[in-house]
Amino acid sequence: MRNVKLLWGIIVILTGVGLVLFRIAITQPPASVPDASGTSGEESRVVGRIGDKVITSEMVRQKVYSKYGLDVLNQMIDHLAIQLEADDRGLRVDSKEIQSELERMQQGYGSEEEFYKSMKEQVGMTKEELQEDVYFKLLVEKAATADIVVGENEISDYIKENPDEFADTEQLHLQFILNETLEQANRTYELATQGNDFSTLARERSLDINTASEGGDLGWVEENDPFVSPNILKAAKELQIGQIGQPVQAETGYAVVKLIDRKDDRKSNPEAIRESVRKQLALQKAPPIKEYTQELRKKWQAALVDVDHEFGPSPSPAAAGQ
């Protein structure tokens, strides 16, 4: 569902957008701009005008630097503290682990290309920047759980108590059009089955603001996705690929559903399941990652130097590093 597809984007926005903007600001090369006498100076070039006022690239850089610089500095210190601790403990994250985590994050997207395109469009992060973000996420988790022991019985009990979490499921790639009344939905179904393009109909007729502009595309959803109407899922599972179903009642109207594709999501690798549960239980026993990172800063004697002069008044000690 679109909500699921945007989840990672939202997380990245909260944790990474400042870094992206900061990089843009500090890497934008300065160019000359005419000074008051009409000659060419060396400060920066004009990037905006309004009336007799101008905005220069240097003004933009300074604004971004002052707004996000301290956040970026804290993030850099966090990363260095994590790396120092990992090196001290002999912990490593290899490329296979990073790729596996990225593949997990891509669930709900039609393809790897769609995922990276979405991340670039939504938050301006490249594939390399995402890989770096994932690297430090996995590394701090390893460090935080390095001394935590999870017994085999704990793992077995968890799997036994949560069978649905590890059951093989079917994934469905769906489009849908939401109408207010059954009469409207019947008309939509009639138009769709008469050869009209489903995506165009969705843009013209669907009331769902999250998907209408994208042709009603819900993306890949699990057959028991809690964010999708059970009636929609039930109808979709009975369709053949490419088939359009008759209107079904949804929570806020009536939906016409089209099944684009289907695939099995198999979770039956016992070894992988146990390792995933081991990590999950270890993280539950570990201190919160934010608190753990703060402890690493203290251990490795991190310090913010002259931040008032560089970035303006610094936050309270409790807020530093958040």
JOFENDA-V68353 format. One line per field, one symbol per residue. phi: phi as a letter, one per 20 degrees, with the letter a starting at -180 (. if undefined). psi: psi as a letter, one per 40 degrees, with the letter a starting at -180 (. if undefined). burial: I if it has 16 or more other ideal C-beta (glycine too) atoms within 10 Angstrom, else O. A space follows every 10 residues. Layout:
# JOFENDA-V68353
phi: ???
psi: ???
burial: ???
This chain:
# JOFENDA-V68353
phi: .ggffegfgf ffgfdcffff fffgfedfff cfcfefenee edfaefdbcb medcddffff gfffffedgf ffgffffgff ffffffffem ecceffffff fffffefndf afffffffff ffcmeegfff ffffgfffff ffffdgdedd ffffffffff ecfffdffcd dceccbcddf cfffffffff ffeeofffff fffecfefff cgfdmmfeme cffdgfedgg fffffffeee gnedefgcfd fcqcdddcee abbedeceeg fffffffgff ffffeffggf fffffffffe lfbedlfffe cngeffgfef nf
psi: iddddedddd ddddeedddd dddddeehhi iiihadeeih aeciiheiih beiihidddd dddddddedd dddddddddd ddddddddef iihidddddd dddddeheid iddddddddd ddefhidddd dddddddddd ddddedehhh iddddddddd efdddeihih ihhiiihhid iddddddddd ddeeeihddd ddddeiehdd edeffeheah iiefheehhd dddddddeii heihiiiiha dfahihihhd iiihghfehd dddddddddd dddddiiidd ddddddddde fiihhfdddd eahiiidddh e.
burial: IIOIIIOIIO OIIOOIIIII IIOOIOOIOO OOIOOOOOOO OOOIIOOOOO OOOOOIIIOI IOOIIOOIII IIIIIOIIIO IIIOIIOOOO IOIOOOOIOO IIOOIIOIII OOOOIIOIIO OIIIIOOOII OIIIIIIIII IIIIIOOOOI OOOOIOOIIO OOOOOIOOOO IIIIIIIIIO OOOIIOIIIO IIOOOOOIOO IIIOIIOIOO IIOIIIIIII IIOOIOOIIO IIIOIIOOIO OOOIIOIIOI OOIIIIIIII OIOOOOOOOO OOIIOIIIOO IIIOOIOOIO OIIIOIIOOO OIOIOOIOOO IOOOOOOOOI IO
